[in-house]
Amino acid sequence: MLTTYDWIYGSCQIGAVVLSIIAGITAVSMLKESRKKSLRAWKYLLWALIFFMLEEILGAMKTFGIWSTPWLTHVLPGVILAFLIAALITQIQVTKGYD
């Protein structure tokens, strides 16, 4: 028998997955706009958002007992962090006028 906590937690996980899929679709559609020089950092941010979407989907699958890989849920945040650092460095370069 599921408790109220389980229902609320499961509903929140499903909501997070739906919202992250919408964010991932938005990120993919925005990738073509990120080719402009002033938006170069967005390319890395959008890839970080796509990997975050995958992280949320894998987290929900783990919560519901569908599929679980402990190493992947630890590697994906590292990849997300690398893309965020690359976006920060790129934005600093664009702001300072480096090519």
Secondary structure, 3 states (H helix, E strand, C coil): CCCHHHHHHHHHHHHHHHHHHHHHHHHHHHHHHHHCHHHHHHHHHHHHHHHHHHHHHHHHHHHCCCCCCCCHHHHHHHHHHHHHHHHHHHHHHHHHCCC
